[in-house]
Amino acid sequence: MSEEARVARHAGVVGAATLLSRVLGLVREQVMATLFGAGLATDAFNVAFRIPNLLRDLFAEGAMSSAFVPTFTEVRARQGDEEAWALGRQLMMTLVAVLGAVCVIGWIAARPLVHVYAPGFSAVPGKVDLTVTLTRIMLPFLPTVALAAAAMGMLNARGRFAAPALAPAWLNVGMVVGGLGLIPVFRAFGQPPILAMGIGVLIGGLVQFACQLPALASEGFHFRWERPRAHPGVRRVAVLMGPATIGLAATQLNLFVSTLIASLLPQGSVSWLWYAFRLMQLPIGVFGVALATVSLPALARAAVDRDHDAMRGTLSATLRLVLLLTVPAAMWLAAMAVPLIALLYQHGRFGTFDTHQTAGALRMYCIGLPAFAAVGVLTRAFYALGDTRAPVRASFVSVGLGLALN
């Protein structure tokens, strides 16, 4: 089997699971749009959810997977399975300790965080208070999803892609079912119903981690709580995560700037931007993330073996597939923006005006869609090689352009 065929086969599995997750994510957004429209409640929820999401993408998932999978692969190849599992357990315990402390700090600093992230909210009475409450509710989502990301990294490193790819689908199920189930409870106590969706986020995060434990157990890993201790593999992951965090931060930092500016615009602007971003993420997740996910273990193995021909073959095959799939997807998404958004979101309190405003944002996002997908693959290749400088330089250029263009 050629390298391109192997990558495509594994990516097909991950892509199908990711598609299911993204569809369920759209269902979640439809529920939100139908129940709450595009206004004060959804603006508050989207900003509050984006604060732990930003930390998750920078630290728990993006940077950690780029640093952890190559380290786990090397430890397993040179020291065996037991030492690799020990690394995984110690990383999990360290993440819980560190991110637990981050949650405490975030809870205390929630109000200034909201003022920094959405300064325009202070012009609307009650909007900042609701956003602060939602932020505090959803901050514990961060350690749960970090555990899920560590489990995903171990499974991917061992060639298991289906179970971790399905985990985000369970996140969306937990958010929708948990949130909808709790809305009547919050209404009965006179609390804003949107708070129930915040609790649903926590339920979804726990389910996302728990659903991967059976697959890990079948590979020989048994999760147990233990005291964090100094482990050379964890130290190496931490060292790599520093520049990896910067290298993978460009998209989230640009989104942060866009959200900050949108918060100064008419009410609903943050939600229009968010709904458009979510739609743009659908082809990136199904094609770009799927291909980046399946290529990383192969790139890491080639780096450990110093097999540069294998690395070039894997990288070239993956990038060809990324462009082949995402360029037509971006063109179709831009052309069908209005009818697609109307079909998905134009229900209940989400009106025609909201549809056209969201479509305008989506068309702009589509211009960069293939590049967004390719960056995920290229960044992982650099970190598999231990090169932390090139992604960092590229991210600084990206953030600078994002600031200037915004």
ZISULWO-V44205 format. One line per field, one symbol per residue. phi: phi as a letter, one per 40 degrees, with the letter a starting at -180 (. if undefined). psi: psi as a letter, one per 30 degrees, with the letter a starting at -180 (. if undefined). A space follows every 50 residues. Layout:
BEGIN
phi=???
psi=???
END
This chain:
BEGIN
phi=.ccccccccccccccccccdccccccddcccccccbgbadccdccccccc ccccccccbcbdccccccccccccccccbgcccccccccccccccccccc cccccccccdcccccccacccccbdgccccccccdcccdcdccccccccc ccccccccgbbcccccdcccdcccccccccccdccccccgbddccccccd cccccccdccccccccccchcbcacacdbcbdccccdccccdcccccccd cccccdcccdcccccddhcccdccccccccccccccbccccccccddccc cccccfcccccccccccccccdcccccccccccccbdcccccccbcafcc ccccccccccccccccdcdccdcccdcccccccccgcccccccccccccc cccccc
psi=kleeeeeeeeeeeeeeeeeeeeeeeeeeeeeeeeefbibeeeeeeeeeef efeeeeeeeedeeeeeeeeeeeeeeeeffleeeeeeeeeeeeeeeeeefe eeeeeeeegeeeeeeeeifffffjkfeeeeeeeeeeefeffeeefeeeee eeeeeefggjfeeeffefeeeeeeeeeeeeffeeeeeegglkfffeeeee eeeeeeeeeeffeeeeeffgkjkkklkklkkeeeeeeeeefdeeeefgfe eeeeeeeeeeeeffllkfeeeeeeeeeeeefeeeeeeeeeeeeffeeeee eeeefhifeeeeeeeeeeeeeeeeefeeeeeeeeegeeeeeeeefilbgj aeeeeeeeeeeeeeefegeeeeeeeeeeeeeefefgjfeeeeeeeeeeee eeeee.
END
